[in-house]
Amino acid sequence: MALGFVTALRSSRATTIVTAIDAGAGAGKLRIYSGTRPATGGTATTQLAELTMSDPSGTVSNGVLTFSAITADAAADATGTASWFRLLDSNNGIVVDGDVTATGGG
């Protein structure tokens, strides 16, 4: 089942995500993992990289969340194929888990 949301609802959801990432003192993080994604908030698999988000992490306009600059990881934490990601707030609280796909979502 595919769902479509009106702009106001998309904006509200996206703003909630930005607010959660920006909670705490400091910048949020984007972690990239290999392996099978666990249930949201579950035990992470092999971490490949940790990137630092900007603070504030992004902006929302017309239902679209655009992240601010994300600082590249200086060196990979491990080798492997990226399969999922986790967004965290500055206190390492889990905000969102999601799949990593090829360009275009394939």
PASEBA-1860 file (N, C-alpha, C; in nm, 3 decimals):
! residues 106
1> MALGFVTA> 0.084/-0.116/0.000/0.000/0.000/0.000/0.089/0.124/0.000 ~ 0.067/0.210/-0.094/0.140/0.337/-0.099/0.052/0.447/-0.042 ~ 0.112/0.535/0.034/0.039/0.647/0.095/0.093/0.778/0.042 ~ 0.007/0.876/0.035/0.048/1.012/0.001/-0.004/1.105/0.108 ~ 0.077/1.200/0.150/0.039/1.292/0.256/0.032/1.434/0.202 ~ -0.063/1.511/0.251/-0.072/1.651/0.212/0.051/1.725/0.265 ~ 0.082/1.837/0.203/0.202/1.913/0.236/0.210/1.948/0.384 ~ 0.099/1.991/0.444/0.103/2.031/0.585/0.143/1.915/0.675
9> LRSSRATT> 0.096/1.794/0.644/0.132/1.678/0.725/0.277/1.638/0.701 ~ 0.323/1.644/0.576/0.464/1.615/0.549/0.554/1.713/0.622 ~ 0.517/1.840/0.620/0.596/1.943/0.690/0.599/1.917/0.839 ~ 0.486/1.881/0.896/0.479/1.854/1.040/0.568/1.736/1.078 ~ 0.562/1.629/1.001/0.646/1.512/1.030/0.794/1.545/1.015 ~ 0.829/1.616/0.910/0.969/1.652/0.887/1.020/1.745/0.996 ~ 0.939/1.840/1.039/0.978/1.930/1.148/1.000/1.853/1.277 ~ 0.918/1.753/1.303/0.935/1.669/1.422/1.069/1.595/1.417
17> IVTAIDAG> 1.108/1.548/1.300/1.237/1.479/1.285/1.352/1.576/1.312 ~ 1.349/1.695/1.252/1.454/1.794/1.275/1.462/1.831/1.422 ~ 1.349/1.853/1.486/1.347/1.888/1.628/1.410/1.778/1.713 ~ 1.381/1.653/1.679/1.438/1.541/1.754/1.589/1.530/1.735 ~ 1.637/1.547/1.612/1.781/1.541/1.586/1.852/1.654/1.659 ~ 1.792/1.772/1.662/1.854/1.889/1.722/1.839/1.895/1.874 ~ 1.772/1.796/1.934/1.758/1.794/2.080/1.895/1.775/2.146 ~ 1.914/1.834/2.260/2.042/1.823/2.331/2.136/1.933/2.288
25> AGAGKLRI> 2.252/1.931/2.345/2.353/2.034/2.317/2.453/1.979/2.217 ~ 2.451/2.032/2.097/2.547/1.987/1.997/2.478/1.929/1.876 ~ 2.557/1.873/1.787/2.508/1.824/1.659/2.468/1.677/1.666 ~ 2.372/1.642/1.581/2.332/1.502/1.568/2.433/1.425/1.485 ~ 2.406/1.297/1.467/2.497/1.210/1.394/2.421/1.126/1.294 ~ 2.489/1.091/1.186/2.439/0.996/1.087/2.536/0.879/1.088 ~ 2.487/0.763/1.126/2.569/0.642/1.125/2.524/0.552/1.013 ~ 2.620/0.491/0.944/2.592/0.402/0.832/2.643/0.263/0.869
33> YSGTRPAT> 2.559/0.162/0.841/2.588/0.025/0.882/2.578/-0.072/0.764 ~ 2.642/-0.188/0.779/2.622/-0.300/0.688/2.534/-0.402/0.760 ~ 2.493/-0.502/0.687/2.413/-0.609/0.749/2.264/-0.578/0.744 ~ 2.188/-0.666/0.807/2.043/-0.654/0.808/2.000/-0.552/0.911 ~ 1.915/-0.459/0.868/1.865/-0.356/0.960/1.777/-0.421/1.066 ~ 1.805/-0.392/1.194/1.721/-0.445/1.302/1.589/-0.368/1.310 ~ 1.499/-0.415/1.394/1.380/-0.337/1.422/1.426/-0.199/1.468 ~ 1.350/-0.095/1.437/1.391/0.041/1.471/1.430/0.051/1.618
41> GGTATTQL> 1.552/0.101/1.641/1.605/0.115/1.775/1.676/-0.009/1.826 ~ 1.676/-0.116/1.745/1.738/-0.242/1.786/1.890/-0.235/1.783 ~ 1.952/-0.344/1.824/2.098/-0.353/1.829/2.157/-0.337/1.690 ~ 2.250/-0.246/1.677/2.312/-0.215/1.549/2.403/-0.327/1.503 ~ 2.420/-0.336/1.372/2.513/-0.430/1.311/2.649/-0.360/1.299 ~ 2.728/-0.394/1.198/2.862/-0.336/1.183/2.854/-0.191/1.135 ~ 2.909/-0.101/1.216/2.911/0.041/1.180/3.023/0.067/1.082 ~ 2.987/0.125/0.967/3.086/0.157/0.864/3.139/0.299/0.877
49> AELTMSDP> 3.052/0.391/0.920/3.094/0.532/0.928/3.002/0.608/1.022 ~ 3.056/0.716/1.079/2.977/0.809/1.159/3.006/0.948/1.107 ~ 2.900/1.018/1.064/2.913/1.152/1.010/2.845/1.250/1.105 ~ 2.900/1.369/1.117/2.844/1.471/1.207/2.753/1.563/1.128 ~ 2.633/1.583/1.180/2.536/1.671/1.116/2.559/1.814/1.164 ~ 2.503/1.908/1.093/2.507/2.047/1.136/2.407/2.069/1.249 ~ 2.420/2.179/1.318/2.324/2.217/1.422/2.284/2.361/1.396 ~ 2.167/2.387/1.341/2.055/2.295/1.322/2.080/2.198/1.206
57> SGTVSNGV> 2.014/2.082/1.215/2.040/1.973/1.120/1.977/1.996/0.984 ~ 1.871/2.075/0.978/1.809/2.096/0.848/1.694/2.195/0.854 ~ 1.630/2.213/0.739/1.515/2.302/0.728/1.402/2.228/0.657 ~ 1.280/2.274/0.683/1.162/2.216/0.620/1.089/2.325/0.544 ~ 1.056/2.296/0.419/0.981/2.391/0.337/0.889/2.313/0.243 ~ 0.761/2.344/0.248/0.664/2.281/0.159/0.670/2.129/0.163 ~ 0.684/2.073/0.283/0.681/1.929/0.299/0.810/1.857/0.270 ~ 0.918/1.932/0.245/1.047/1.872/0.211/1.149/1.907/0.317
65> LTFSAITA> 1.215/1.804/0.372/1.322/1.823/0.469/1.454/1.824/0.392 ~ 1.530/1.932/0.405/1.661/1.943/0.343/1.764/1.953/0.454 ~ 1.853/1.854/0.460/1.955/1.855/0.564/2.061/1.960/0.534 ~ 2.113/2.022/0.638/2.226/2.114/0.628/2.351/2.030/0.603 ~ 2.465/2.093/0.597/2.590/2.022/0.569/2.612/1.908/0.666 ~ 2.661/1.797/0.614/2.696/1.680/0.695/2.845/1.657/0.673 ~ 2.921/1.654/0.782/3.066/1.640/0.774/3.104/1.495/0.749 ~ 3.187/1.474/0.649/3.233/1.340/0.614/3.315/1.279/0.728
73> DAAADATG> 3.308/1.148/0.740/3.388/1.073/0.836/3.533/1.080/0.788 ~ 3.626/1.104/0.880/3.768/1.115/0.844/3.821/0.983/0.790 ~ 3.774/0.871/0.844/3.818/0.740/0.799/3.706/0.640/0.827 ~ 3.693/0.543/0.741/3.590/0.442/0.759/3.615/0.366/0.889 ~ 3.507/0.331/0.960/3.518/0.254/1.083/3.538/0.106/1.053 ~ 3.485/0.059/0.940/3.497/-0.080/0.898/3.471/-0.084/0.748 ~ 3.494/-0.199/0.685/3.463/-0.214/0.544/3.336/-0.296/0.529 ~ 3.267/-0.276/0.419/3.145/-0.349/0.391/3.056/-0.268/0.300
81> TASWFRLL> 2.939/-0.321/0.273/2.841/-0.255/0.187/2.735/-0.189/0.274 ~ 2.716/-0.060/0.254/2.616/0.014/0.332/2.478/-0.042/0.300 ~ 2.399/-0.074/0.405/2.266/-0.129/0.383/2.159/-0.055/0.464 ~ 2.201/0.014/0.570/2.103/0.091/0.648/2.173/0.202/0.723 ~ 2.092/0.300/0.773/2.147/0.414/0.845/2.065/0.440/0.971 ~ 2.126/0.517/1.059/2.058/0.561/1.183/2.092/0.707/1.206 ~ 1.989/0.789/1.229/2.007/0.928/1.270/1.993/0.935/1.420 ~ 2.086/1.006/1.485/2.084/1.019/1.631/2.090/1.166/1.670
89> DSNNGIVV> 2.039/1.196/1.789/2.055/1.332/1.842/2.193/1.345/1.904 ~ 2.226/1.460/1.958/2.360/1.484/2.012/2.390/1.400/2.136 ~ 2.286/1.342/2.197/2.306/1.255/2.314/2.303/1.108/2.275 ~ 2.314/1.078/2.145/2.310/0.944/2.089/2.174/0.876/2.104 ~ 2.070/0.955/2.122/1.934/0.900/2.122/1.890/0.872/1.979 ~ 1.830/0.757/1.957/1.789/0.717/1.823/1.668/0.798/1.780 ~ 1.675/0.851/1.657/1.566/0.929/1.600/1.500/0.853/1.485 ~ 1.580/0.806/1.390/1.528/0.740/1.270/1.625/0.631/1.226
97> DGDVTATG> 1.571/0.517/1.183/1.647/0.414/1.113/1.590/0.405/0.972 ~ 1.674/0.375/0.872/1.625/0.362/0.736/1.717/0.280/0.649 ~ 1.666/0.239/0.536/1.743/0.160/0.441/1.829/0.248/0.353 ~ 1.942/0.195/0.309/2.029/0.258/0.210/2.005/0.186/0.080 ~ 1.981/0.260/-0.028/1.959/0.201/-0.159/2.051/0.264/-0.260 ~ 2.051/0.208/-0.377/2.127/0.265/-0.488/2.065/0.398/-0.527 ~ 2.139/0.478/-0.602/2.085/0.606/-0.649/1.951/0.583/-0.716 ~ 1.853/0.660/-0.678/1.720/0.644/-0.736/1.633/0.547/-0.660
105> GG> 1.684/0.491/-0.550/1.603/0.403/-0.465/1.593/0.261/-0.514 ~ 1.680/0.219/-0.607/1.673/0.083/-0.661/1.742/-0.018/-0.575
END
